[in-house]
Amino acid sequence: MTQSPLATYQPEQRALALIGGEATDTNLRRYLQGIPGIDAVGLEARAADLGTRSIKTSSKRWAIDTIIGLIDLTTLEGADTPGKVRSLVAKALVPDPGDPGTPRVAAVCVYGDMVGAAVTALGSAHAAAGETEGSGVQGVRVAAVATAFPSGRASLAVKLADVRDAVAAGADEIDMVIDRGAFLAGRFGQVYDEIVAVKEACRRADGSMAHLKVILETGELNTYDNVRRASWLAILAGGDFIKTSTGKVAPAATLPVTLSMLEVVRDWHRLTGVRIGVKPAGGIRTSKDAIKYLVTVAETVGEEWLTPHLFRFGASSLLNDVLLQRQKMTTGHYSGPDYVTID
């Protein structure tokens, strides 16, 4: 396939080329409102169909291990302490003490003031210590929520300071929240500019960048069309990932919403040749649910997206259920969960 010329552009140049001018409310509104609307019935039917797809017996172990390696193991509570973060890191590194062959999770996700504790607890297992994709050993990254998470209700100066502090403490990834009020009021330029500014705040002293995940808080966007437009806006502004939810608002991640975001990522890749990640977060608690997402990713954007660099689960309790299923398979007492149809 011939590479798109847009693939060689810097993110902001790419956005300006696509919207046909500066990133003003007028230009962004014209571009985003020109995106075809979503057939809600068709989207939900497609998601329901993908949710019933079967996996082969030989693929069950692969699916379980893949899910573990895609989890951002999360603690985002006001009562978080360094001790709790150390326990979280211990579980991230050795999810099942009885089976050292269990994969590590992709990342631990914490508040910015807990980043230092997470980095220290990870030690040499911190992904920033040299792990690269395909190296055979998965280091664990540190993701920090920022920009006045979960509400996003703060001045831009406060949001940027939040990001810079987390990056300086060693965060590999920043999970920012968009200003949903600005988006819903049609102030697309403001949302765009904030994402661009946060992206720049992810720059480290050595010039490298922490990866930026842009949380849309889809439960507050009300329509699939808004989810699609917000996804495009986040990508145009330079987000490395688009993420469904903070986990603090219901509904959080749903399969139809995630499918709509994956379709945007697919279309962006076809248009520019650039791959963007997707992170459903909140409400995904069982292996049954997670496998539905794996299938949806594979069928929508391709199995090459099933890597920590392009897909994550934001979860605090999913790992427990996945480990239970894995233990049943390992001990021979596994009879197959009722959500998997065996071919």
N, C-alpha and C positions, 0 to 999 in steps of 0.2 A: 504494500500500500504506500502510495506517495505521501511523504510527510507534509502536513499542513504548514504553510508559511507562518501561521500563528504560533506554532510550537516554539519558534525561535524568539518570540517576543518576550519581554519582561511582563509580569502579570498586569501592571497598570497600562502598559502600551497595548496589550492584548484587549483589555477592557475598552479602552478608548477607540480602538479600531472597530470593535464590534458594535458599540453603541453610537458610533458616528460623531464623536465629539467629546467634550469634557463631561465628567461624571456629575452633571447637574440633575436636580429633581426632574426637570423637563425631559432631558435626554434619557435618563434611566427609566422614567415612567413610560416613555414611548417604546423603549426597547422591551421592558418587562411586560407591558400590556399587549405587546405584539406576539408574545409567546402563546401558542395555542392552549386553550383551556383544557382541563382534565375532565374526561368522562368518568364521573365518580362511580357510577354503577359498573362500568367496565373495569376500572381500576380495582375495585373491591372484589369483583368476580375473578380477576386475574390473580390477585393475592390469595383468595380462597383456594383456587386451583393449585397454586404453588404450594400452599400449606398442606395439601393432601398427597403430594408426590412421595413416592416410596424411595427407600435406599436399599441397596443390596446388603445381604448379610456380611459380605466381606468388607463393606464400607463403614460398618458401624464403629469399629475401633478408630478408623481414620477420622470420622466425623467427631467423635468424642474428643480425641486429642487435638484436633483442629480448633474446636471451640475453646478448649483450655488456653491454647496459645494465642487466642484472639481477645482474651478478656482483659479489660482495664479493671483491676480489682480495686474497689472504691470504698473509702470512708469519708463522708462529708457531713459530719455532725458537729454541732456546737460544743459537744463534750469531748471531742477528739483530743488526745494527749500524745506526746512522743511515745509513750509506752504502747498505746493502741496502734500507732503507726508502725512501731517495730514488730508488733505481732502480725500486722497486715503484711509487712514485707517478708516475714518468716514464712507465712502461708503462700505468698507469691513465689518464693524461691523453691519451697518444698511443699507443693499442694497436698501430697499424700505421703506422710513419713513412712508408711508401710510399703511404698512402691517408689523407689528412687528413679524409676524410668518415666514417671509422670512428667509431662512437659511443664515448663514454667509459664506463667501468664505473661502477657505482653507488657503490662505496665501496672503501677499502682497510681491511683488518682486521689489527690489530697488537696486540702486548702493550702494556699501559698505559704502560710507561716509554718506548715508542717513539711515543706520540701526538704529543708536541711536534715531533719530527722530521717526522712526516707532515704536520702542520698547516703547518709552515714550508715544506716542499717544495711543498705545494699552492698556497700563496699565495692569489691572488685566485680561483683555481679551486676553493677550498674551498667546499663547498655552504653552509656557515654564513655565507658572505660575502653571501648574499642570494638564492640560487637558490630558486625556488618551483616546485611542480609545475605543469606546463603553460607554463612561461616560455619554452620553446624551447631553452634552454641548460642542459645537465645539469651541475651542479656535482658534485664528488666528495666524499662524506662520509668521515669517519674513524670507524671502529668499533674499539672496544677490548674484548678479552676481559678478564674480571675475575672476582672472587670466588674466588680461588685456582684459576683455570683451569689444567689441565683436571680435576683431581680434585675440587675443591670442599672439600678437607679442610683447613679452617682455622676459627678462631673467627669468629663473626659480626662482631666488631669489626674483625678483619683484613680480612674480605671487604668491609665497608662502606668502610674506608679505601682499599682497592684501587679501588673504584668512584669515590669522591670525588676521588682523585688523578687518575684518567683524565679525569673530567669537567672538573676544573679546568684540565687541560692542553689542553682543546679537543675532547675526544671528542664526536661527535654521537650516537653509539649505543654502548650497553653490551651485550655478549654475556655474560650470567652463566650459571653452571652451577648446577643444583639439587643438593641433597644427595640423591644416589640412595640411599644407605644409609638415610636417614631415611624416604624415600618407600617403599622396599621393606619397611621395618619397620612401616609403617602410621602413622608420625608425620606425618600430613598437615598438622596445624596448624603444626608446625615449618617445613615446607617453605613453606607459605602465608605465614607471618610473615616468613620470610627474603626472599621475593620482594617483599612489601610494603615491607620495610625497604630493600631494594636500589632499588626504584622511587623511594622518597623520596630516596635518596642520589644519584639521577640529576638532582636539582633543581640548577639553576645559581644563581649569585648574583642574577641578574635575575628569578628565578622561573620561567623556562622550563625545560623538561625534555629531557634526552637520551632518545632512544627506547631502550626496554628489550627486548632479545631474550632469551628464556629457553631455555637449552639443556637438553633432556631427557636427552641421552645415551641414545638409544633402544636402542643395542646392549647396554646393561646393564639394561634394564627387562624383558627376557625374553619378554613377551607383548604382543600387540596390545591386549588389554584394559588393561594397565598403561600403554601409550602413550596410549590414549584418556583414561584417568583423569588421567594427568600433564598432558596437554594442557588438559583442563578446569580442573585445579587452577591451572596457570600463568596461564590467562586470567582465572579468578576473582580471582586475586591482583593483576591489573593489568598483565600482560605485554602489550607492543605487538606482539610477534612470538613465535611458538613455533618453535624451531629443533631439528632432529633431533639433531645430534652435535657433538662437539668436533673430529672428524677424527682423534682419537688412539686411538679404540677401534673395533674391528671386531666386527660390521658397523657401518658408518656409515649414511649415507642409503641407503634403498632405496625403490623406488616404492610397494610396499604400505604401508610405514610412513608415507610422506609422504601417501599417499591417505587413510589413517586420520586424520591430523592435519588435512588439508583438510576432511574431513567434519565434524570438530569445529568448525572455523572457519565452515563453512557453517551448521551448526546454531546456533552462537552468533549469527551474523548474523540468522538467521530469528527467534531468540528475543529479541534485544535491539536489532537494527538497527545494531550496532557491527561494524566490519570489523577483523579481526586479521590480521597478516601471518604468512607461513610461510617458513622458510628451511631447505631441505635442504642439508646440508653434509657433505663428506667422501665421496670415492669417485666423484664425478661428473666424469669426465675427458674425455668426448667429446661432440661435437655430437649424435651419435646418442642418447646418454643424455639430454642436456639437452632435446631436442625432446620426448622422452617425458614429461618433467615439464611442459613447456608445455601439451601436450595434456591432461594430467591436471588441471592447474589450470583450464584453460578449460572442461573438461567437468564439473568438480566444483563450483567456486565462481563461474566466469564469467570472461570475458576482462578484466573490469575489475580483476581481481587481478593482471594481468600488467603491473605498474608497480613501480618500486623501493620505493614506499611500502608495498607489500603482499606482494611476493615477491622473494626473493633466492636466488642460488646461492652457497654458501660454497665457494670453490675456489681452488687455486693453479695448477693445470695446465690447467683447462678452456679458458681463454682461448686458449691456444696452438692447440688443435685447431679451435676456432671460427674463429680468424683464418685458418687454413689453408684451411678450407672457403670462407670469404669471398673469399680471394685467388683461389681456383680459379674462383669464379663471376665475379669482376671481370675476370679475364684471358681469360675465354672458354674456358679449358681444363677447366672443371668438367663432369664427366659425370654428376654426381649420386651422393651417397654411397649405399652399399648399404642404408642403414637407412630411406631415404625412398621410399615408393611413390608414383609420379607418377600423379595422376588425369588 
